Amino acid sequence: MNRREKLLMSLVGPEMDETKVKMLDTTIKFILGDMGSQYIKFWKTEGPGVMVFQPLNKERSMFFLTLKELHAAQEDSEKQNKGDLAESFRRILEAAQKIDPDEKAGYVINDKEGMRYFEIDYNNLEETK
């Protein structure tokens, strides 16, 4: 068990207490909400897109994917007959196209659990995806 897994287990316990899981989810949303200034900097320099976190990738643990790069990833997944992955990129691309960076930020977490998209609404953290 790595350091990250040990930390998560210490927070939610071996039985994955639902209340603790909800508290952890809320904490993560607050942290991502606080990272909004970084998201806006990427948006202004790179263009519209999403911030990606890959905690298990030592060389590329965080980066920004533009809409163009998301579209290319979707097309590449389709060419390689990876339908589920292509569909994930399509949904992320569709959501990211609608983001107003002064109101929301889009994040992707890609780890051993899979690829998950989160949209943080700075004005209402309770209604995030």
CYANA upper distance limits for C-alpha pairs under 8 A (distance plus 0.5 A):
  1 MET  CA      5 GLU  CA      6.45
  1 MET  CA      6 LYS  CA      6.90
  2 ASN  CA      6 LYS  CA      6.74
  3 ARG  CA      7 LEU  CA      6.68
  4 ARG  CA      8 LEU  CA      6.77
  5 GLU  CA      9 MET  CA      6.60
  6 LYS  CA     10 SER  CA      6.63
  7 LEU  CA     11 LEU  CA      6.85
  8 LEU  CA     12 VAL  CA      6.68
  8 LEU  CA     13 GLY  CA      8.33
  9 MET  CA     13 GLY  CA      5.44
  9 MET  CA     14 PRO  CA      6.66
  9 MET  CA     16 MET  CA      8.40
 11 LEU  CA     20 LYS  CA      7.40
 11 LEU  CA     24 LEU  CA      8.11
 12 VAL  CA     16 MET  CA      5.61
 12 VAL  CA     17 ASP  CA      6.22
 12 VAL  CA     18 GLU  CA      8.48
 12 VAL  CA     20 LYS  CA      5.67
 12 VAL  CA     21 VAL  CA      6.34
 12 VAL  CA     24 LEU  CA      8.34
 13 GLY  CA     17 ASP  CA      6.98
 16 MET  CA     20 LYS  CA      7.94
 16 MET  CA     21 VAL  CA      7.27
 17 ASP  CA     21 VAL  CA      6.73
 18 GLU  CA     22 LYS  CA      6.72
 19 THR  CA     23 MET  CA      6.77
 20 LYS  CA     24 LEU  CA      6.62
 21 VAL  CA     25 ASP  CA      6.62
 22 LYS  CA     26 THR  CA      6.65
 23 MET  CA     27 THR  CA      6.64
 24 LEU  CA     28 ILE  CA      6.69
 25 ASP  CA     29 LYS  CA      6.79
 26 THR  CA     30 PHE  CA      6.78
 27 THR  CA     31 ILE  CA      6.78
 28 ILE  CA     32 LEU  CA      6.67
 29 LYS  CA     33 GLY  CA      6.47
 29 LYS  CA    120 ILE  CA      7.36
 29 LYS  CA    125 LEU  CA      7.41
 29 LYS  CA    128 THR  CA      8.31
 30 PHE  CA     34 ASP  CA      6.67
 30 PHE  CA    125 LEU  CA      7.71
 31 ILE  CA     35 MET  CA      6.87
 32 LEU  CA     36 GLY  CA      7.28
 32 LEU  CA    120 ILE  CA      7.52
 33 GLY  CA    105 ALA  CA      8.26
 33 GLY  CA    120 ILE  CA      6.51
 33 GLY  CA    121 ASP  CA      7.93
 33 GLY  CA    122 TYR  CA      6.51
 33 GLY  CA    125 LEU  CA      8.13
 35 MET  CA     39 TYR  CA      6.97
 36 GLY  CA     40 ILE  CA      6.64
 36 GLY  CA    104 LYS  CA      8.39
 36 GLY  CA    105 ALA  CA      6.95
 36 GLY  CA    122 TYR  CA      8.34
 37 SER  CA     41 LYS  CA      6.83
 38 GLN  CA     42 PHE  CA      6.89
 39 TYR  CA     43 TRP  CA      6.64
 39 TYR  CA     50 VAL  CA      8.41
 39 TYR  CA     51 MET  CA      7.28
 39 TYR  CA    101 PRO  CA      8.24
 39 TYR  CA    105 ALA  CA      7.08
 40 ILE  CA     44 LYS  CA      6.61
 40 ILE  CA    101 PRO  CA      6.54
 40 ILE  CA    102 ASP  CA      8.08
 40 ILE  CA    105 ALA  CA      8.49
 41 LYS  CA     45 THR  CA      6.79
 42 PHE  CA     46 GLU  CA      6.05
 42 PHE  CA     47 GLY  CA      7.62
 42 PHE  CA     64 PHE  CA      7.42
 43 TRP  CA     47 GLY  CA      5.15
 43 TRP  CA     48 PRO  CA      5.74
 43 TRP  CA     49 GLY  CA      7.25
 43 TRP  CA    101 PRO  CA      7.84
 44 LYS  CA     48 PRO  CA      8.35
 46 GLU  CA     64 PHE  CA      8.50
 46 GLU  CA     66 THR  CA      7.27
 47 GLY  CA     66 THR  CA      6.74
 47 GLY  CA     67 LEU  CA      8.36
 48 PRO  CA     66 THR  CA      6.11
 48 PRO  CA     67 LEU  CA      6.49
 48 PRO  CA     96 ALA  CA      7.89
 48 PRO  CA     97 GLN  CA      7.75
 48 PRO  CA     99 ILE  CA      8.47
 49 GLY  CA     64 PHE  CA      7.39
 49 GLY  CA     65 LEU  CA      5.91
 49 GLY  CA     66 THR  CA      4.51
 49 GLY  CA     67 LEU  CA      5.47
 49 GLY  CA     70 LEU  CA      8.32
 49 GLY  CA     93 LEU  CA      8.46
 49 GLY  CA     96 ALA  CA      6.40
 49 GLY  CA     97 GLN  CA      8.00
 49 GLY  CA    106 GLY  CA      7.86
 50 VAL  CA     64 PHE  CA      6.24
 50 VAL  CA     65 LEU  CA      5.88
 50 VAL  CA     66 THR  CA      7.03
 50 VAL  CA     67 LEU  CA      8.41
 50 VAL  CA     96 ALA  CA      7.17
 50 VAL  CA    105 ALA  CA      7.81
 50 VAL  CA    106 GLY  CA      5.36
 50 VAL  CA    107 TYR  CA      5.83
 50 VAL  CA    108 VAL  CA      7.34
 51 MET  CA     62 MET  CA      7.73
 51 MET  CA     63 PHE  CA      6.41
 51 MET  CA     64 PHE  CA      4.94
 51 MET  CA     65 LEU  CA      6.82
 51 MET  CA    106 GLY  CA      6.89
 51 MET  CA    107 TYR  CA      5.30
 51 MET  CA    108 VAL  CA      6.74
 52 VAL  CA     61 SER  CA      8.41
 52 VAL  CA     62 MET  CA      5.99
 52 VAL  CA     63 PHE  CA      5.82
 52 VAL  CA     64 PHE  CA      6.31
 52 VAL  CA     65 LEU  CA      7.49
 52 VAL  CA    107 TYR  CA      6.22
 52 VAL  CA    108 VAL  CA      5.12
 52 VAL  CA    109 ILE  CA      6.40
 52 VAL  CA    110 ASN  CA      7.82
 53 PHE  CA     61 SER  CA      6.04
 53 PHE  CA     62 MET  CA      5.02
 53 PHE  CA     63 PHE  CA      7.32
 53 PHE  CA    107 TYR  CA      8.11
 53 PHE  CA    108 VAL  CA      6.65
 53 PHE  CA    109 ILE  CA      5.34
 53 PHE  CA    110 ASN  CA      6.64
 54 GLN  CA     60 ARG  CA      7.46
 54 GLN  CA     61 SER  CA      4.96
 54 GLN  CA     62 MET  CA      6.60
 54 GLN  CA    109 ILE  CA      6.59
 54 GLN  CA    110 ASN  CA      5.47
 54 GLN  CA    111 ASP  CA      6.26
 55 PRO  CA     61 SER  CA      5.79
 55 PRO  CA     62 MET  CA      8.32
 55 PRO  CA    110 ASN  CA      8.02
 55 PRO  CA    111 ASP  CA      6.94
 56 LEU  CA     61 SER  CA      7.46
 56 LEU  CA    111 ASP  CA      6.84
 56 LEU  CA    112 LYS  CA      8.41
 57 ASN  CA     61 SER  CA      5.61
 65 LEU  CA     69 GLU  CA      6.21
 65 LEU  CA     70 LEU  CA      6.73
 66 THR  CA     70 LEU  CA      6.67
 67 LEU  CA     71 HIS  CA      6.63
 67 LEU  CA     93 LEU  CA      6.83
 67 LEU  CA     96 ALA  CA      7.79
 67 LEU  CA     97 GLN  CA      7.67
 68 LYS  CA     72 ALA  CA      6.72
 69 GLU  CA     73 ALA  CA      6.62
 70 LEU  CA     74 GLN  CA      6.69
 70 LEU  CA     89 PHE  CA      6.86
 70 LEU  CA     90 ARG  CA      8.43
 70 LEU  CA     92 ILE  CA      8.33
 70 LEU  CA     93 LEU  CA      6.53
 71 HIS  CA     75 GLU  CA      6.74
 71 HIS  CA     89 PHE  CA      7.86
 71 HIS  CA     90 ARG  CA      7.88
 71 HIS  CA     93 LEU  CA      7.27
 72 ALA  CA     76 ASP  CA      6.54
 73 ALA  CA     77 SER  CA      6.60
 73 ALA  CA     86 ALA  CA      8.03
 73 ALA  CA     89 PHE  CA      7.39
 74 GLN  CA     78 GLU  CA      6.78
 74 GLN  CA     85 LEU  CA      8.00
 74 GLN  CA     86 ALA  CA      5.18
 74 GLN  CA     87 GLU  CA      7.89
 74 GLN  CA     89 PHE  CA      5.66
 74 GLN  CA     90 ARG  CA      6.62
 75 GLU  CA     79 LYS  CA      6.72
 75 GLU  CA     86 ALA  CA      7.54
 76 ASP  CA     80 GLN  CA      6.78
 76 ASP  CA     86 ALA  CA      8.36
 77 SER  CA     81 ASN  CA      6.73
 77 SER  CA     82 LYS  CA      5.60
 77 SER  CA     83 GLY  CA      7.42
 77 SER  CA     85 LEU  CA      6.76
 77 SER  CA     86 ALA  CA      5.45
 78 GLU  CA     82 LYS  CA      6.26
 78 GLU  CA     83 GLY  CA      6.61
 78 GLU  CA     86 ALA  CA      6.08
 82 LYS  CA     86 ALA  CA      6.59
 83 GLY  CA     87 GLU  CA      6.56
 84 ASP  CA     88 SER  CA      6.73
 85 LEU  CA     89 PHE  CA      6.79
 86 ALA  CA     90 ARG  CA      6.62
 87 GLU  CA     91 ARG  CA      6.72
 88 SER  CA     92 ILE  CA      6.69
 88 SER  CA    115 MET  CA      8.36
 89 PHE  CA     93 LEU  CA      6.43
 90 ARG  CA     94 GLU  CA      6.58
 91 ARG  CA     95 ALA  CA      6.70
 92 ILE  CA     96 ALA  CA      6.44
 92 ILE  CA    117 TYR  CA      7.18
 93 LEU  CA     97 GLN  CA      6.66
 94 GLU  CA     98 LYS  CA      7.64
 95 ALA  CA     99 ILE  CA      7.53
 96 ALA  CA    106 GLY  CA      6.93
 99 ILE  CA    103 GLU  CA      8.16
 99 ILE  CA    104 LYS  CA      6.54
 99 ILE  CA    105 ALA  CA      7.31
 99 ILE  CA    106 GLY  CA      7.97
100 ASP  CA    104 LYS  CA      6.37
100 ASP  CA    105 ALA  CA      8.26
101 PRO  CA    105 ALA  CA      6.38
103 GLU  CA    121 ASP  CA      6.49
103 GLU  CA    122 TYR  CA      6.16
103 GLU  CA    123 ASN  CA      7.32
104 LYS  CA    119 GLU  CA      7.19
104 LYS  CA    120 ILE  CA      5.89
104 LYS  CA    121 ASP  CA      4.96
104 LYS  CA    122 TYR  CA      6.24
105 ALA  CA    119 GLU  CA      6.15
105 ALA  CA    120 ILE  CA      5.71
105 ALA  CA    121 ASP  CA      7.28
105 ALA  CA    122 TYR  CA      8.41
106 GLY  CA    117 TYR  CA      7.69
106 GLY  CA    118 PHE  CA      6.35
106 GLY  CA    119 GLU  CA      5.02
106 GLY  CA    120 ILE  CA      6.92
107 TYR  CA    117 TYR  CA      6.23
107 TYR  CA    118 PHE  CA      5.59
107 TYR  CA    119 GLU  CA      6.72
107 TYR  CA    120 ILE  CA      8.41
108 VAL  CA    115 MET  CA      7.18
108 VAL  CA    116 ARG  CA      6.00
108 VAL  CA    117 TYR  CA      4.99
108 VAL  CA    118 PHE  CA      6.72
109 ILE  CA    114 GLY  CA      8.40
109 ILE  CA    115 MET  CA      6.18
109 ILE  CA    116 ARG  CA      5.77
109 ILE  CA    117 TYR  CA      7.05
110 ASN  CA    114 GLY  CA      6.11
110 ASN  CA    115 MET  CA      4.79
110 ASN  CA    116 ARG  CA      6.94
111 ASP  CA    115 MET  CA      7.06
117 TYR  CA    129 LYS  CA      8.27
118 PHE  CA    128 THR  CA      7.62
118 PHE  CA    129 LYS  CA      5.91
119 GLU  CA    128 THR  CA      6.20
119 GLU  CA    129 LYS  CA      5.87
120 ILE  CA    125 LEU  CA      7.03
120 ILE  CA    128 THR  CA      5.70
120 ILE  CA    129 LYS  CA      7.66
121 ASP  CA    125 LEU  CA      6.13
121 ASP  CA    127 GLU  CA      7.70
121 ASP  CA    128 THR  CA      6.45
124 ASN  CA    128 THR  CA      7.90
